Amino acid sequence: MIDVIVAGCGPTGLMLAGELRLHGVHALVLEKDAEPTRVVRALGLHVRSIEVMDQRGLLERFLALGKQYPVGGFFAGITRRSPDRLDTAHPYTLGIPQPTVERLLTEHAIEVGVEIRRGCELVGLSQDEGGVTVELADGTRLRSRYLVGCDGGRSTVRKLLGVGFPGEPSRVETLLGEMEVTASPETLADANVEVRKTQLRFGTMPLGDGVYRIGVPADGVAEDRSVPPTLDEVKQQLRVVAGTDFGVHSPRWLSRFGDATRLAERYRVGRVLLAGDAAHIHPPAGGQGLNLGVQDAFNLGWKLAAEVNGWAPAGLLDSYHTERHPVAADVLNNTRAQMQLMSTEPGPQAVRRLLSELMDFDDVNRYLIEKIIAIGIRYDFGDGHERLGRRLRDIALKQGRLYELMHGGRGLLLDQTGQLSVTGWADRVDHVVDVSEELDVPAVLLRPDGHVAWAGNDQHDLLTQLPKWFGAAVS
């Protein structure tokens, strides 16, 4: 009996498996593809995902291979400077291609003991009160206590579950690829500026050695987007949109993506759960997809581990859907809006000009940026302190910094009074007595994902919250 089978070896599945292993859960990742993909669907990490990596002690690996950029210009490509004093210790975007993210998360997963099997396609599943039976394409059957579908927008797990996936199909499509060009860098740079004045779905990005990442609107929507475009298709659309094909040749890879927007009706059916693109798909506007999936995994991992390890309080696992479903709905909403603002039609262009004026106001700019980089999220934990339900940024302590204390994925009571106690929960919650000039409350109880579960200085009040998130006390 395997504890948890994770279907899908993308960033969401790898992050989830790594989180489960921090708590001693036996995690098996199944991936139908024999080799990692070279297709670069995502280009970087936003602030909240950078914080997630820092909370688990992984950030230095990513910083070594990525490039830091100012935060700004995400919302429909409307460029504004980064707001002053963003509520984070990491006020930057990290440019790092998705294959590199996957490689680093794979290395981490293997280090902590995750088992990864490639070339294993899940084709069937059934569940009962005791667990889930998974059937693979080669006839192999596996048994696990839980199954999580992290297998992408065409998720087999979601389809086998019969979970509804309402939304809108693609109405526009973009061709994307990495290829060599014969045109000069100046020609590409000039085209990038000129064409994007009217067509924001066109773009060229130099990758070095004469290779460019090129995106261009397609002529209609393909019946099967899993079939990549040909180089001739890309050339034709470049000539239509930019007036030249720039002499593109020798593609490393070619792909296509649409603007379909769909959200799973449920994230959990019994012992089977959904995360990442298996639970939600949306246009790539704002670069939120990979980040949303990683953050799904960060929310789910400790909760599912608590269930497997037998100490989860009632309702904890269901809170994954309660908390993350609205977050995805909000991302779908803002990407729909961004796609409208990127339209070449006169009406959307008029709205874009108006929004551009509004974004000159710092509060508007900050609000939209915090939405994209996911530091404005507040889960509904009921009434209480203004920090309740929000993640706490990394803060300096007298003896170090906060995120250094969270690498193990446990709960944390940061106590500036030295008068509180987590006796009975010490196997699940670390009690750190330290002080910070950046923390305006006597003490905070943090969940393993860094969200504030309680704030105050009253021991009796604290004792009402510990069981809610960390189960019954152990005598």
CORMOQUI-V722731 format. One line per field, one symbol per residue. burial: I if it has 16 or more other ideal C-beta (glycine too) atoms within 10 Angstrom, else O. Layout:
burial->???
This chain:
burial->OIIIIIIIIIIIIIIIIIIIIIIOIIIIIIIIOOOOOOIIIIIIIIIIIIIIIIIIOIIOIIIOOIOOOOIIIIIIIIOIOIIOOIOIIIIIIIOIIIOOIIOIIIOIIOOOOIIIOOOIOIOOIOIOOOIIOIIIOOOOOIOIIIIIIIIIIOIIIIOIIOIOIOOOOIOIIIIIIIIIIOIOOOIIOOIIOOIOOOOIIIIIOOOOOOIIIIIIIIOOOIOOIOOIIOIOIIIIIIOOIIOOIIOIOOIOOIIIIIIIIIIIOOIIIOIIIIIIIIIIIIIIIIIIIIIIIIIIIIIIIIIIIIIIOOIIIOOIIOIIIOIIIOIIOIIIOIIIIIIOIIIOOOOIOOIIOOIOOOIOOOOIIIOIIIIIIIIIIOIOIOOOOOIIIIIIIIOOIOOOOIIOIIOOIIIIIIIIOOOIOIOIIOOIIIIIOOOOOOIOOIIIIIIIIIIIIIIIOOOOOIIOIIOIIIIOOOO
